[in-house]
Amino acid sequence: MPPSIKEFRVTLNDVGDNELLILKVRSMAQQIGFCQTDQFMAATAASELGTNIIRYAKGGEVLVRAIQSGGRDGVEIIATDQGPGIANVETALQEGYSTLKGSLGMGLSTVKRLSDEFHLESEPGKGVRICARIWVKHAANRHASG
């Protein structure tokens, strides 16, 4: 078995970069011991953050770390960009709100809902930094096949 990855960065400029992010987050979550459902949830949170970076900031990066605290294992996803920022964070976190025509406006609210800990910093004109932590809830059954 390959050594586990403790952290990685993905620079996001296009959809292909986001696909790489999704695969790497899912792999890390599996190594940490997330069940398949929670692996999907962590990958979804990362995907939404990556999509927002590409759509709104035209580029940025995501740092993903394996974390431990109080006997718990988890994953920390930190998304940063130097885009236009978010003028009204409270409004942006509402389901259905988007400044992009044709968007469902579910990205940030989904990340917040999937995260056990969520923190968003925005400075209009300078960018956004979001930290989402997701803890193992249902450990993977390591003896099951598949």
Secondary structure by P-SEA (a helix, b strand, c coil): ccccccccccccccaaaaaaaaaaaaaaaaaacccaaaaaaaaaaaaaaaaaaaccccccbbbbbbcccccccbbbbbbbbcccccccccccccccccccccccccaaaaaaaaccbbbbbbccccbbbbbbbbcccccccccccc
